[in-house]
């Protein structure tokens, strides 16, 4: 299995686990306090690995969180879910931007290293 396929499988498994636990907590236990924080793990990993493309995971997680609130737990505190969905997007954007900067700095260091080696 290649590196990208492995990363996709890890993120997909984490998203599936987070979605199923969210469904279980909303549908059967009637609460959502802690379980929504599980979504941060795949969001951060996807944004770190795929930079700005990781926003796709954050958008999906936000949509699932809001839709699960609407359909499964309308009597639960909704403002927390909406603010958490916005934070998913913000965190994904920040991590993606930082990952972009790391990649640019790494490329700059490699090119500078090649120039210095060529001088020797």
C-alpha positions as CSV (number, residue, x, y, z in Angstrom):
1,X,0.0,0.0,0.0
2,X,1.4,3.4,-1.0
3,X,1.7,6.3,1.4
4,X,-1.2,8.2,0.0
5,X,-3.5,5.2,0.1
6,X,-2.5,4.5,3.6
7,X,-3.2,8.1,4.6
8,X,-6.6,8.0,2.9
9,X,-7.5,4.8,4.7
10,X,-6.4,6.2,8.1
11,X,-8.5,9.4,7.6
12,X,-11.5,7.4,6.3
13,X,-11.3,5.0,9.2
14,X,-11.1,7.9,11.7
15,X,-14.0,9.7,10.0
16,X,-16.1,6.6,10.0
17,X,-15.4,6.0,13.7
18,X,-16.2,9.6,14.6
19,X,-19.4,9.5,12.5
20,X,-20.6,6.2,14.0
21,X,-19.8,7.3,17.6
22,X,-21.6,10.6,16.9
23,X,-24.7,8.7,15.6
24,X,-24.6,6.4,18.7
25,X,-24.3,9.2,21.2
26,X,-27.1,11.3,19.5
27,X,-29.5,8.4,18.7
28,X,-29.1,6.2,21.7
29,X,-27.7,8.2,24.5
30,X,-29.2,11.6,23.7
31,X,-26.0,13.6,24.3
32,X,-23.2,15.0,22.2
33,X,-20.9,16.7,24.7
34,X,-17.5,15.0,24.2
35,X,-17.9,12.9,21.1
36,X,-17.8,15.8,18.6
37,X,-14.2,16.5,19.7
38,X,-13.1,13.2,18.0
39,X,-13.5,14.9,14.6
40,X,-10.5,17.1,15.3
41,X,-8.1,14.1,14.9
42,X,-8.9,13.4,11.2
43,X,-9.3,17.1,10.4
44,X,-5.8,17.9,11.7
45,X,-4.3,14.9,10.1
46,X,-5.9,15.5,6.7
47,X,-5.0,19.2,6.8
48,X,-1.4,18.4,7.7
49,X,-1.0,15.7,5.1
50,X,-2.9,17.3,2.2
51,X,-2.6,21.0,3.2
52,X,-5.6,23.0,1.9
53,X,-7.3,19.9,0.5
54,X,-7.8,18.8,4.0
55,X,-10.7,21.4,4.2
56,X,-12.8,18.7,2.5
57,X,-12.6,16.6,5.6
58,X,-13.5,19.6,7.7
59,X,-16.5,20.5,5.5
60,X,-17.8,16.9,5.6
61,X,-17.3,16.8,9.4
62,X,-19.1,20.1,9.9
63,X,-22.0,19.0,7.6
64,X,-22.3,15.7,9.4
65,X,-22.3,17.4,12.8
66,X,-24.9,19.9,11.9
67,X,-27.1,17.3,10.1
68,X,-26.9,14.9,13.0
69,X,-27.9,17.7,15.3
70,X,-30.9,18.6,13.1
71,X,-32.1,15.0,12.5
72,X,-31.1,13.1,15.5
73,X,-31.0,15.6,18.4
74,X,-33.0,18.7,17.8
75,X,-33.6,19.2,21.5
76,X,-29.9,19.2,22.3
77,X,-27.8,22.4,22.6
78,X,-27.4,23.5,18.9
79,X,-25.3,26.6,19.3
80,X,-22.4,24.5,20.5
81,X,-22.6,22.3,17.4
82,X,-22.7,25.3,15.0
83,X,-19.8,27.0,16.7
84,X,-17.9,23.7,16.7
85,X,-18.5,23.3,13.0
86,X,-17.0,26.7,12.4
87,X,-14.0,25.8,14.5
88,X,-13.6,22.6,12.4
89,X,-13.2,24.9,9.4
90,X,-10.9,27.4,11.1
91,X,-8.6,24.6,12.5
92,X,-8.4,23.0,9.2
93,X,-7.5,26.2,7.4
94,X,-4.9,27.1,10.0
95,X,-3.2,23.7,9.9
96,X,-3.4,23.6,6.1
97,X,-1.7,27.0,5.9
98,X,1.0,26.1,8.4
99,X,1.6,22.9,6.4
100,X,1.9,24.9,3.2
101,X,4.5,27.1,4.9
102,X,6.5,24.1,6.2
103,X,6.5,22.7,2.7
104,X,7.7,26.0,1.1
105,X,10.5,26.3,3.8
106,X,11.5,22.8,3.2
107,X,11.8,23.4,-0.6
108,X,13.8,26.6,0.0
109,X,16.2,24.7,2.4
110,X,16.7,21.9,-0.2
111,X,17.4,24.4,-3.0
112,X,19.8,26.3,-0.8
113,X,21.5,23.1,0.2
114,X,21.9,22.1,-3.4
115,X,23.4,25.5,-4.3
116,X,25.9,25.2,-1.4
117,X,26.9,21.7,-2.4
118,X,27.4,22.9,-6.0
119,X,29.8,25.6,-4.8
120,X,32.0,23.0,-3.0
